[in-house]
Amino acid sequence: MRNLTFILTILAFVTISCEEDTLSGITDSTSREEDNNFLESLSEEISDMAEEFECVEASEWQFTAIGTKACGGPTGFIAYSTQIDAVVFLEKVNLFTEQQDIFNKKWKVFSDCTVPPQPEGIICVDGKPEFYY
């Protein structure tokens, strides 16, 4: 019985350790596939948060830059409702941007150096936020 408890304790520790590693982001020891998966997962979390509310009143929406191109500047912009926890949302966006920068440097990514235009504002179309320029 003691051996079984010991084995279960070790398995639980290993499982928790592995889960923590996947949450730590891009490191020197992670593979390109793991790094891609991490960025995709974080991007999905951000998108889910941003799409949580229907766009009815454009004045209740803001936007922020997201991501980083290899030669600098954001990869784009994302709209979000002021009804969400903006602090948590912007922290995730900043984490994504930082991790994408690390990814670009680690894997020697190159990109075009075009800068996406910054939106002037947001309008609501069929319940979704859309940028206008």
N, C-alpha and C positions, 0 to 999 in steps of 0.2 A: 504494500500500500504506500509506503514511503517513497519507493522508486517511482510509482505512478504519479504521485503528487509532485515530485521533483521534475519529472519529464514534462508534465503539464505546465509547471511554472516556467521552465526553460522555453517551451513552445510559445507561451504567452509573451515572454520577454522578446523573443526573436520576432514574433508577429508585430509587436508594438514598435520595435526598432526599425523594422522594414517600412512600416507606415510612416514613421517620422522621417526616414530618408526620402521618401517620395514627396514629402511636404517641404523639404529643405531647399528645393530649387536646383539650379544648375551649379555643379561643382566640377572640379578637375577630374573626378572619378566617374562622372555620369557619361553614358554613351549619347551619341547624337539622337538616337531614337528616344531615349529617356528624356532628353532635353526637349525634343519636339513635343513629346506627350505632355510634359509639364506645362509648356507654353500653351498648347491647345486646351488643356484642362482649365488653366487659369483664364484663358480667353473666353471659354464657354461660361465660366462662373460670372465673368464681367458682363457678358452678353445677357445672361439670364437675369442679372440684377437690373440691367438697363431696360430690359423688355418687360419688367414686372408690371408696370403700369401702362394703361392706355393713354395715348396722347389726345387730350380733349382741349386743353388750354395751353397754347404754346408758351405763355408767360410762366408756366410751372415747369419748364424744361431748361436745362443748361447743357453745355457741352464742354469737353476737354480733349486735349491732344492725347493720343495713345500710341504706344510703340516707339521704336526708334529705327531709322534706316542706318545701314552700315556707314554711310558717309555723313550722317547727322540729320536731324530733323525728325518729326513724327512720321509714322507710317499712315496716320489718318486721324480722324476725330470721331468721338462717340458721344451721343446724346444720352442724357439721363434725367429722370424726373426728380424734382426737388422733394418728392414724397419719400424717397428712399433715404437710407442712412448715408448721406453724402461723404462723411468722413471715411467710413468703411469702403465705400465704392472707390473713392479717389486713392485710398491706400492700395487697393487691389490694382488699380490702373497704374499707379507708380511702381508697384512691384513688378507688374508685367513689363513695363517699359525698361526698368533696370535689368530684369532677367533677359529680355530680348537683346539688350546691349551686350550683356555678358555672353550670350549665345553667339552674337555676330562676331565678337572678338575671338572667342574660343574656337569657332569653326571657320574663321577667316571668310565670313560671308561678305559678298559685295552686292551692291544694288545700284540702281540708277540714282542719280542725285537730285531728281526732281522733288520739289517740296509740294505737298498737297496744299491747295488753297484753304485758308482758314475761312470757315463759314461766317456769314454775317449774323445769322440767327437761325431759328427753328420755326417751322410751321407744322401743323398737325394735318396729316392726310390719311384718311381711313383708319384713324386710331393709332397711327405710327408717326413718330417724329421724323421730319425730313429737313435737311439743311437747305438754306438758300444762300446764294453768293452775290 
